Amino acid sequence: MTFFWTLLVFYSVLTLAGVYFRAKKQQPIKLETYPSVSVLIPAHNEEIVIEDTLHAMAKLDYPGELNIYLLDDGSSDRTPEIGKSFQEAFSRIHYISVPPGEPKGKSRVLNYGLSIIESEYFLVYDADNQPEPDAVKFLVEKAETTPKAAGAVGYVKTRNADKNLLTQMIALEFQVFQLLMQSGRWQLLKLGSLAGTNMLLRKDIIDKLGKYDVYALAEDAELTIRLTAEGYLLPVVPASKTWEQEPETIKTFIKQRTRWLIGNLYLLEKLFLSSKFWRKKAFHHSIQHLTVYLLFAVLLLFSHLFFIGSLFDLFEPTYAAPILMLWFMSYIVYTGQLIGAIVMDRTVSPLKVTVALIMYFTYAQLFVILLGRSAVIYVWKRIVKRETIKWDKTNRFKNRPI
């Protein structure tokens, strides 16, 4: 009970802090000189989306030296053809064929990209991303004017939010947990988390840390903790926006989130095995990871089993007022976060409010099922069979106009 109440209070405070951070006027920043930046785009069989992505990259407006690298990891479709055509048309877009290697995945490709660039900063975008023209500029300005910053983190928006109910819910989740909560943590604790895309990093710092962990499927979360453990900051920049495509079918969603959760279970294992992940402010990230992916998940599972058992008269539950209040407040806090994010994004509509009201009972409950599925796969492949868990690419869909 104490644990649950503490979480509720903590996330309520984070929500209010996030609203305050988003609402306050951000002072414009102007640098005398802008450092060099390389944009790295890992790609494997991305012909459905890569043309739109490279069109957006060509429109980036940055006052300093900017080069875009399409890192093709063995594509067998038209990705190479499209990439080479953009290389011929735009001097700052470069098609790079990544040599084959193991293990497969985003981290290895990014490490190869780091080995061929010489810029001060690099910026990662997924192959389905379409950043707004000023996205790079805003990130660099914040990183350059924040002491001890290892880079900066932007806002990830959902391009296909209106496709169906699933994409509506994913878009709302991103608005809350990849921006509102991010903003709250930065406002209160000066903590930021890498989001996997639209994230700027100093090349020399990442080189010093040994680059990306090639076995990490959640490479952004793993690198976040390593950077924070060394005392570096990752400021949050809501003005820097990119639009990305989210899964439009349950099958694609399950595959994507299973990969994410397996990556977070790998990170959970590292938290138990290495004390360096608990240094300095990394302690906050590690505690959050531990509570969400272990303690909270276990307690939520028992809560579900208790509820199902009572429905089928397997046992007679006795409800105490504090427990009922806890469940009620959990719904209020979760839904309040969603509606708060809608308001701050100025996208309030009857449909979005309705989606927010039902997400706790539908979308949010998938977390336990997916975490259980991911845990079984992780234990069987990594612990029992001693295999390297392979990267599972997210399926793409044809882009629609924003």
NORMOQUI-V441446 format. One record per residue. N is the residue number from 1. RES is the residue in one letter. SS is DSSP state (2 for helix, 1 for strand, 0 for the rest). PHI is phi in degrees with one decimal (* if undefined). Layout:
# NORMOQUI-V441446
n & res & ss & phi
N & RES & SS & PHI
N & RES & SS & PHI
This chain:
# NORMOQUI-V441446
n & res & ss & phi
1 & M & 0 & *
2 & T & 2 & -61.2
3 & F & 2 & -61.4
4 & F & 2 & -63.5
5 & W & 2 & -64.7
6 & T & 2 & -62.7
7 & L & 2 & -62.1
8 & L & 2 & -60.5
9 & V & 2 & -64.1
10 & F & 2 & -60.5
11 & Y & 2 & -71.6
12 & S & 2 & -66.2
13 & V & 2 & -64.7
14 & L & 2 & -60.6
15 & T & 2 & -60.6
16 & L & 2 & -63.9
17 & A & 2 & -65.7
18 & G & 2 & -65.5
19 & V & 2 & -62.5
20 & Y & 2 & -62.5
21 & F & 2 & -62.3
22 & R & 2 & -70.6
23 & A & 2 & -80.6
24 & K & 0 & -72.4
25 & K & 0 & -73.4
26 & Q & 0 & -88.1
27 & Q & 0 & -72.7
28 & P & 0 & -65.1
29 & I & 0 & -118.6
30 & K & 0 & -133.1
31 & L & 0 & -94.0
32 & E & 0 & -69.1
33 & T & 0 & -132.9
34 & Y & 0 & -107.9
35 & P & 0 & -68.8
36 & S & 0 & -73.0
37 & V & 1 & -134.6
38 & S & 1 & -113.7
39 & V & 1 & -96.3
40 & L & 1 & -107.7
41 & I & 1 & -123.9
42 & P & 1 & -66.1
43 & A & 1 & -146.1
44 & H & 0 & -145.8
45 & N & 0 & 52.6
46 & E & 0 & -115.6
47 & E & 0 & -60.7
48 & I & 0 & -67.4
49 & V & 0 & -118.8
50 & I & 2 & -67.9
51 & E & 2 & -65.7
52 & D & 2 & -62.7
53 & T & 2 & -62.7
54 & L & 2 & -69.9
55 & H & 2 & -60.9
56 & A & 2 & -65.8
57 & M & 2 & -64.5
58 & A & 2 & -66.4
59 & K & 0 & -92.6
60 & L & 0 & -59.9
61 & D & 0 & -109.5
62 & Y & 0 & -133.3
63 & P & 0 & -70.9
64 & G & 0 & -101.5
65 & E & 0 & -71.3
66 & L & 1 & -136.6
67 & N & 1 & -129.0
68 & I & 1 & -112.5
69 & Y & 1 & -117.6
70 & L & 1 & -87.3
71 & L & 1 & -95.4
72 & D & 1 & -85.3
73 & D & 0 & -96.3
74 & G & 0 & 68.5
75 & S & 0 & -66.5
76 & S & 0 & -112.0
77 & D & 0 & -106.0
78 & R & 0 & -88.8
79 & T & 2 & -55.8
80 & P & 2 & -61.1
81 & E & 2 & -60.9
82 & I & 2 & -66.6
83 & G & 2 & -60.4
84 & K & 2 & -67.7
85 & S & 2 & -65.8
86 & F & 2 & -71.4
87 & Q & 2 & -62.1
88 & E & 2 & -70.8
89 & A & 2 & -87.5
90 & F & 0 & -128.9
91 & S & 0 & -66.6
92 & R & 0 & -94.7
93 & I & 1 & -100.9
94 & H & 1 & -126.2
95 & Y & 1 & -91.4
96 & I & 1 & -123.3
97 & S & 1 & -88.3
98 & V & 0 & -79.1
99 & P & 0 & -58.9
100 & P & 0 & -63.9
101 & G & 0 & -176.6
102 & E & 0 & -127.0
103 & P & 0 & -76.5
104 & K & 0 & -68.2
105 & G & 0 & 137.9
106 & K & 2 & -63.3
107 & S & 2 & -62.5
108 & R & 2 & -63.1
109 & V & 2 & -64.8
110 & L & 2 & -64.8
111 & N & 2 & -62.8
112 & Y & 2 & -65.3
113 & G & 2 & -57.9
114 & L & 2 & -64.1
115 & S & 2 & -76.0
116 & I & 2 & -111.5
117 & I & 0 & -105.7
118 & E & 0 & -129.9
119 & S & 0 & -73.8
120 & E & 0 & -72.8
121 & Y & 1 & -122.1
122 & F & 1 & -132.7
123 & L & 1 & -130.4
124 & V & 1 & -101.5
125 & Y & 0 & -129.6
126 & D & 0 & -71.6
127 & A & 0 & -70.4
128 & D & 0 & -103.9
129 & N & 0 & -87.6
130 & Q & 1 & -130.6
131 & P & 1 & -68.6
132 & E & 0 & -73.3
133 & P & 0 & -52.7
134 & D & 0 & -95.5
135 & A & 2 & -60.3
136 & V & 2 & -65.4
137 & K & 2 & -57.7
138 & F & 2 & -62.4
139 & L & 2 & -65.9
140 & V & 2 & -64.8
141 & E & 2 & -60.7
142 & K & 2 & -69.5
143 & A & 2 & -63.8
144 & E & 2 & -72.0
145 & T & 0 & -108.8
146 & T & 0 & -111.2
147 & P & 0 & -56.7
148 & K & 0 & 66.8
149 & A & 1 & -77.2
150 & A & 1 & -92.6
151 & G & 1 & 160.8
152 & A & 1 & -162.0
153 & V & 1 & -121.7
154 & G & 1 & -100.0
155 & Y & 1 & -102.7
156 & V & 1 & -107.4
157 & K & 1 & -107.6
158 & T & 1 & -92.6
159 & R & 0 & -71.7
160 & N & 0 & -105.0
161 & A & 0 & -58.8
162 & D & 0 & -87.5
163 & K & 0 & -65.0
164 & N & 0 & -161.2
165 & L & 2 & -63.9
166 & L & 2 & -61.6
167 & T & 2 & -67.9
168 & Q & 2 & -60.3
169 & M & 2 & -70.1
170 & I & 2 & -63.0
171 & A & 2 & -60.5
172 & L & 2 & -65.6
173 & E & 2 & -58.3
174 & F & 2 & -64.4
175 & Q & 2 & -60.7
176 & V & 2 & -84.3
177 & F & 2 & -87.6
178 & Q & 2 & -102.5
179 & L & 2 & -136.3
180 & L & 2 & -60.5
181 & M & 2 & -67.7
182 & Q & 2 & -58.3
183 & S & 2 & -63.7
184 & G & 2 & -64.0
185 & R & 2 & -64.3
186 & W & 2 & -68.0
187 & Q & 2 & -63.5
188 & L & 2 & -87.3
189 & L & 2 & -120.3
190 & K & 0 & 55.4
191 & L & 0 & -119.1
192 & G & 0 & -129.5
193 & S & 0 & -127.5
194 & L & 0 & -67.0
195 & A & 0 & -105.7
196 & G & 0 & 87.5
197 & T & 0 & -148.8
198 & N & 0 & 52.5
199 & M & 1 & -127.8
200 & L & 1 & -101.7
201 & L & 1 & -140.7
202 & R & 1 & -77.8
203 & K & 2 & -63.3
204 & D & 2 & -64.8
205 & I & 2 & -69.2
206 & I & 2 & -66.8
207 & D & 2 & -60.1
208 & K & 2 & -62.9
209 & L & 0 & -81.4
210 & G & 0 & 91.4
211 & K & 0 & 61.8
212 & Y & 0 & -83.8
213 & D & 0 & -77.5
214 & V & 0 & -70.2
215 & Y & 0 & -96.5
216 & A & 0 & -88.3
217 & L & 0 & -80.3
218 & A & 0 & -106.1
219 & E & 2 & -62.7
220 & D & 2 & -68.5
221 & A & 2 & -66.4
222 & E & 2 & -64.6
223 & L & 2 & -69.4
224 & T & 2 & -55.9
225 & I & 2 & -68.6
226 & R & 2 & -62.8
227 & L & 2 & -63.8
228 & T & 2 & -65.2
229 & A & 2 & -64.1
230 & E & 0 & -91.2
231 & G & 0 & 91.3
232 & Y & 0 & -85.8
233 & L & 1 & -110.5
234 & L & 1 & -130.5
235 & P & 1 & -62.6
236 & V & 1 & -98.7
237 & V & 1 & -127.4
238 & P & 1 & -60.7
239 & A & 1 & -70.0
240 & S & 1 & -85.5
241 & K & 1 & -119.6
242 & T & 1 & -129.5
243 & W & 1 & -109.7
244 & E & 1 & -130.0
245 & Q & 0 & -89.5
246 & E & 0 & -112.6
247 & P & 0 & -54.6
248 & E & 0 & -103.1
249 & T & 0 & -128.2
250 & I & 2 & -60.8
251 & K & 2 & -60.3
252 & T & 2 & -65.8
253 & F & 2 & -61.3
254 & I & 2 & -63.0
255 & K & 2 & -62.1
256 & Q & 2 & -64.2
257 & R & 2 & -69.9
258 & T & 2 & -63.3
259 & R & 2 & -62.6
260 & W & 2 & -59.5
261 & L & 2 & -70.4
262 & I & 2 & -61.4
263 & G & 2 & -61.5
264 & N & 2 & -74.1
265 & L & 2 & -68.8
266 & Y & 2 & -61.6
267 & L & 2 & -66.2
268 & L & 2 & -60.2
269 & E & 2 & -61.7
270 & K & 2 & -65.7
271 & L & 2 & -62.7
272 & F & 2 & -76.2
273 & L & 2 & -98.0
274 & S & 0 & -132.3
275 & S & 2 & -75.1
276 & K & 2 & -66.1
277 & F & 2 & -77.5
278 & W & 2 & -113.0
279 & R & 0 & -75.5
280 & K & 0 & 47.0
281 & K & 0 & -75.3
282 & A & 2 & -61.1
283 & F & 2 & -55.5
284 & H & 2 & -65.5
285 & H & 2 & -62.9
286 & S & 2 & -66.0
287 & I & 2 & -63.3
288 & Q & 2 & -61.6
289 & H & 2 & -62.2
290 & L & 2 & -64.5
291 & T & 2 & -69.8
292 & V & 2 & -72.9
293 & Y & 2 & -93.3
294 & L & 2 & -131.0
295 & L & 2 & -65.2
296 & F & 2 & -63.7
297 & A & 2 & -63.4
298 & V & 2 & -65.6
299 & L & 2 & -65.5
300 & L & 2 & -66.1
301 & L & 2 & -63.0
302 & F & 2 & -62.3
303 & S & 2 & -62.3
304 & H & 2 & -65.5
305 & L & 2 & -62.1
306 & F & 2 & -62.6
307 & F & 2 & -67.4
308 & I & 2 & -64.9
309 & G & 2 & -60.8
310 & S & 2 & -70.8
311 & L & 2 & -64.5
312 & F & 0 & -98.3
313 & D & 0 & 56.9
314 & L & 0 & -74.4
315 & F & 0 & -157.2
316 & E & 0 & -99.4
317 & P & 0 & -75.0
318 & T & 0 & -117.7
319 & Y & 0 & -92.6
320 & A & 0 & -98.1
321 & A & 2 & -55.4
322 & P & 2 & -61.3
323 & I & 2 & -68.9
324 & L & 2 & -60.5
325 & M & 2 & -63.8
326 & L & 2 & -63.0
327 & W & 2 & -61.2
328 & F & 2 & -63.7
329 & M & 2 & -68.6
330 & S & 2 & -59.9
331 & Y & 2 & -65.4
332 & I & 2 & -61.9
333 & V & 2 & -64.9
334 & Y & 2 & -61.2
335 & T & 2 & -68.4
336 & G & 2 & -61.5
337 & Q & 2 & -63.0
338 & L & 2 & -63.9
339 & I & 2 & -67.3
340 & G & 2 & -60.5
341 & A & 2 & -65.9
342 & I & 2 & -61.8
343 & V & 2 & -63.8
344 & M & 2 & -66.6
345 & D & 0 & -86.0
346 & R & 0 & 56.4
347 & T & 0 & -124.3
348 & V & 0 & -67.9
349 & S & 0 & -155.2
350 & P & 2 & -56.2
351 & L & 2 & -64.6
352 & K & 2 & -65.4
353 & V & 2 & -65.3
354 & T & 2 & -62.0
355 & V & 2 & -60.0
356 & A & 2 & -61.3
357 & L & 2 & -70.2
358 & I & 2 & -101.8
359 & M & 2 & -63.9
360 & Y & 2 & -61.7
361 & F & 2 & -88.7
362 & T & 0 & -123.1
363 & Y & 0 & -59.1
364 & A & 0 & -63.3
365 & Q & 0 & -73.7
366 & L & 2 & -65.0
367 & F & 2 & -57.1
368 & V & 2 & -65.3
369 & I & 2 & -63.6
370 & L & 2 & -67.9
371 & L & 2 & -66.2
372 & G & 2 & -62.3
373 & R & 2 & -61.2
374 & S & 2 & -65.4
375 & A & 2 & -64.5
376 & V & 2 & -63.2
377 & I & 2 & -61.9
378 & Y & 2 & -64.2
379 & V & 2 & -64.3
380 & W & 2 & -66.0
381 & K & 2 & -81.1
382 & R & 2 & -84.0
383 & I & 2 & -93.2
384 & V & 2 & -78.9
385 & K & 0 & -90.1
386 & R & 0 & 57.6
387 & E & 0 & -100.3
388 & T & 0 & -80.8
389 & I & 0 & -76.2
390 & K & 0 & -82.3
391 & W & 0 & -67.3
392 & D & 0 & -112.5
393 & K & 0 & -67.2
394 & T & 0 & -78.1
395 & N & 0 & -66.7
396 & R & 0 & -104.6
397 & F & 0 & -128.3
398 & K & 0 & -61.6
399 & N & 0 & -67.1
400 & R & 0 & -112.8
401 & P & 0 & -58.4
402 & I & 0 & -71.7
